[in-house]
């Protein structure tokens, strides 16, 4: 089936077939240039009304890493402590503040969304930020790195620790990234087949 795709097979392997969630990394650092290149690639992924609610906090310093690790659950704590770079990925319910720049086709969009209940904006932010997290995983792989996304952490604790209790940013994923280490991979689990997933009507 891969012959029907335009994307080169090596790229298919890099992004999907051979790519895995990494559970351990080498100590090779992830540079600012790599992180910027990843972002500059994946920022073109679509979101509703181009709202782009994902915010990325790169946790580099040992002090900040220690603060993050204490909110990670179970085995996610040592993985996060040892990873070359950890990202706190948040959904920003104040995404509408950027509408004059990112959605100029609707001049009233910012004011319209400002008048909405914050819960409505939070729902939209979460839906679209998770889309952007998926794009980010693919971008990390495209840079020759591996991603270890995790939702097993105290999201409210991370929010208070790094952003403040009243922040518009809601942590949704912590993602470790770097070069995969020697024991990075668990066995690949089965995937559902086309017939189990796709229904034609």
Backbone torsions as a table, in degrees:
resi	resn	phi	psi	omega
1	UNK	NA	-25.2	-178.2
2	UNK	-65.2	-20.9	-179.7
3	UNK	-67.6	-20.1	-179.8
4	UNK	-83.1	-7.1	-178.8
5	UNK	-92.0	145.2	178.9
6	UNK	-75.0	-32.6	-176.9
7	UNK	-64.9	131.7	179.6
8	UNK	-53.9	143.4	-176.7
9	UNK	-61.2	-36.2	177.5
10	UNK	-61.8	-38.6	177.8
11	UNK	-69.3	-37.9	175.9
12	UNK	-59.5	-42.9	179.4
13	UNK	-65.1	-44.3	-178.4
14	UNK	-60.7	-41.7	-173.6
15	UNK	-89.1	-28.2	-171.6
16	UNK	-134.3	-65.7	-168.4
17	UNK	-59.9	-46.0	-177.6
18	UNK	-95.8	-12.5	-176.3
19	UNK	-73.5	143.6	-178.8
20	UNK	-141.0	165.0	169.9
21	UNK	-76.9	123.9	-176.3
22	UNK	-87.4	137.4	178.5
23	UNK	-112.5	1.0	176.8
24	UNK	-161.4	152.9	-172.8
25	UNK	-136.7	160.6	168.8
26	UNK	-75.5	175.8	178.6
27	UNK	-92.0	10.7	176.9
28	UNK	-65.6	126.2	-175.5
29	UNK	-69.8	154.3	169.7
30	UNK	-97.6	121.4	-172.9
31	UNK	-84.2	161.8	173.7
32	UNK	-59.3	-37.4	-179.5
33	UNK	-64.0	-40.4	177.2
34	UNK	-64.0	-45.8	-179.1
35	UNK	-63.0	-41.1	178.2
36	UNK	-65.1	-41.7	179.3
37	UNK	-62.6	-39.8	177.3
38	UNK	-62.0	-48.3	-179.2
39	UNK	-61.9	-44.0	-177.5
40	UNK	-64.8	-20.4	174.2
41	UNK	-81.6	-49.5	-169.3
42	UNK	-84.3	-10.3	-179.6
43	UNK	-64.4	-13.5	-179.0
44	UNK	-86.6	-3.6	176.3
45	UNK	-63.5	142.1	-174.8
46	UNK	-73.5	145.0	170.0
47	UNK	-137.8	161.6	-178.1
48	UNK	-63.0	127.6	-178.3
49	UNK	54.9	24.4	-179.1
50	UNK	55.9	35.8	-169.0
51	UNK	-76.3	-22.1	170.6
52	UNK	44.8	61.4	-174.8
53	UNK	-81.8	-8.2	-177.0
54	UNK	-69.6	133.0	172.1
55	UNK	-121.6	143.6	-174.7
56	UNK	-121.4	123.6	174.3
57	UNK	-111.7	113.8	-179.3
58	UNK	-86.7	117.7	-175.8
59	UNK	-96.5	102.1	-175.1
60	UNK	-109.1	-42.5	-172.2
61	UNK	-71.2	148.8	177.6
62	UNK	-58.5	-35.6	-179.2
63	UNK	-65.9	-45.6	179.3
64	UNK	-67.3	-36.4	179.2
65	UNK	-63.7	-41.7	178.6
66	UNK	-61.8	-40.7	178.5
67	UNK	-64.2	-37.0	179.5
68	UNK	-72.2	-44.6	-173.9
69	UNK	-58.2	-35.6	-177.0
70	UNK	-69.0	-9.8	176.2
71	UNK	-101.7	-1.8	-178.9
72	UNK	-85.4	143.4	-177.3
73	UNK	-91.3	142.8	170.2
74	UNK	51.5	-131.9	-178.7
75	UNK	-68.3	-12.3	178.7
76	UNK	-67.8	-23.7	-178.7
77	UNK	-67.4	-55.0	179.3
78	UNK	-65.1	-32.4	177.3
79	UNK	-62.4	-42.0	-178.6
80	UNK	-71.5	-35.4	178.8
81	UNK	-64.3	-33.6	-173.4
82	UNK	-95.0	-14.5	-175.9
83	UNK	-68.3	147.2	178.6
84	UNK	-65.5	-29.4	178.0
85	UNK	-150.6	134.7	174.0
86	UNK	-117.0	137.0	178.4
87	UNK	-114.7	130.1	168.9
88	UNK	-93.6	118.5	-177.0
89	UNK	-105.3	123.2	-174.9
90	UNK	-124.9	154.2	173.8
91	UNK	-103.1	121.5	-174.9
92	UNK	-97.8	112.2	-179.6
93	UNK	-74.9	-6.1	173.5
94	UNK	-96.3	25.8	179.2
95	UNK	-55.8	-28.6	-175.5
96	UNK	-65.1	-19.8	179.7
97	UNK	-63.0	-21.2	179.9
98	UNK	-93.8	-1.2	-175.8
99	UNK	-57.3	-36.3	177.9
100	UNK	-57.1	-29.2	178.9
101	UNK	-90.7	-45.7	-170.0
102	UNK	-95.1	-13.1	178.5
103	UNK	-138.6	58.3	-174.4
104	UNK	-69.2	-11.8	179.9
105	UNK	-69.1	-14.2	178.4
106	UNK	-126.3	87.6	-174.4
107	UNK	-59.3	-24.7	-177.9
108	UNK	-93.1	1.7	-172.4
109	UNK	-61.2	-44.1	-177.8
110	UNK	-60.0	-48.7	-178.0
111	UNK	-66.9	-36.9	179.0
112	UNK	-63.0	-43.6	-179.2
113	UNK	-74.0	-30.2	176.9
114	UNK	-62.4	-29.1	-179.8
115	UNK	-84.4	-4.0	179.6
116	UNK	-80.0	155.9	168.9
117	UNK	-60.7	142.4	-177.2
118	UNK	-60.0	-29.4	179.7
119	UNK	-62.2	-34.9	179.0
120	UNK	-67.7	-41.6	178.1
121	UNK	-68.2	-38.2	178.4
122	UNK	-60.7	-41.9	179.3
123	UNK	-62.1	-44.9	178.9
124	UNK	-66.1	-40.0	179.7
125	UNK	-62.9	-44.3	-178.5
126	UNK	-63.0	-47.0	-178.5
127	UNK	-57.3	-45.8	-174.1
128	UNK	-82.2	-30.1	176.5
129	UNK	-66.6	-37.3	176.8
130	UNK	-64.5	-35.8	172.3
131	UNK	-57.7	-46.0	-177.5
132	UNK	-67.6	-31.7	174.8
133	UNK	-60.1	-42.7	178.7
134	UNK	-62.0	-43.0	176.6
135	UNK	-60.5	-40.1	-177.6
136	UNK	-63.8	-40.0	176.9
137	UNK	-57.7	-45.5	179.8
138	UNK	-65.2	-38.5	178.6
139	UNK	-65.0	-39.8	176.5
140	UNK	-60.3	-44.1	178.5
141	UNK	-64.4	-37.8	-179.9
142	UNK	-64.6	-24.2	178.1
143	UNK	-85.4	4.7	-179.2
144	UNK	79.3	16.2	178.5
145	UNK	-109.2	175.4	177.5
146	UNK	-121.0	149.8	-179.3
147	UNK	-114.8	143.0	174.0
148	UNK	-126.5	78.4	-178.6
149	UNK	-75.0	140.8	-177.0
150	UNK	-139.0	139.2	171.3
151	UNK	-112.7	2.2	179.5
152	UNK	-85.6	78.9	178.6
153	UNK	-159.3	165.5	179.4
154	UNK	-82.6	94.1	-173.9
155	UNK	-63.4	-40.6	-179.7
156	UNK	-68.8	-36.0	175.9
157	UNK	-63.3	-41.8	177.7
158	UNK	-65.5	-38.5	179.5
159	UNK	-61.3	-48.9	-179.4
160	UNK	-66.0	-39.8	-176.4
161	UNK	-64.9	-41.6	-170.8
162	UNK	-109.5	-24.9	-171.3
163	UNK	-123.4	-18.9	-177.7
164	UNK	98.2	148.0	-173.6
165	UNK	-61.1	-31.3	-177.0
166	UNK	-99.2	14.0	-177.5
167	UNK	-66.6	149.9	174.8
168	UNK	-78.7	-6.0	-178.0
169	UNK	-95.7	125.7	179.8
170	UNK	-111.9	114.5	178.9
171	UNK	-63.7	132.9	-178.6
172	UNK	-122.7	-29.9	-178.5
173	UNK	-148.0	140.8	163.7
174	UNK	-107.9	127.8	-175.7
175	UNK	-122.6	117.1	171.2
176	UNK	-84.8	139.7	177.9
177	UNK	-137.8	153.0	178.7
178	UNK	161.5	-170.9	173.8
179	UNK	-77.4	131.0	-177.3
180	UNK	-64.3	140.0	177.9
181	UNK	-83.1	-178.8	-174.9
182	UNK	-66.0	-27.7	179.8
183	UNK	-117.3	41.8	-172.5
184	UNK	-75.0	-25.6	-165.9
185	UNK	-108.0	135.5	162.3
186	UNK	-87.1	164.6	175.3
187	UNK	-60.2	140.9	179.6
188	UNK	-69.0	134.5	178.8
189	UNK	-88.0	156.8	-177.7
190	UNK	-63.6	150.5	174.0
191	UNK	-109.2	150.5	172.5
192	UNK	-67.2	144.7	179.0
193	UNK	-85.7	167.2	-178.0
194	UNK	-51.5	-47.6	-175.0
195	UNK	-66.3	-23.0	179.8
196	UNK	-84.5	-12.1	-171.1
197	UNK	-119.1	-38.7	-171.5
198	UNK	-101.4	127.2	177.0
199	UNK	-119.4	130.9	175.2
200	UNK	-103.0	137.4	179.6
201	UNK	-129.3	NA	NA
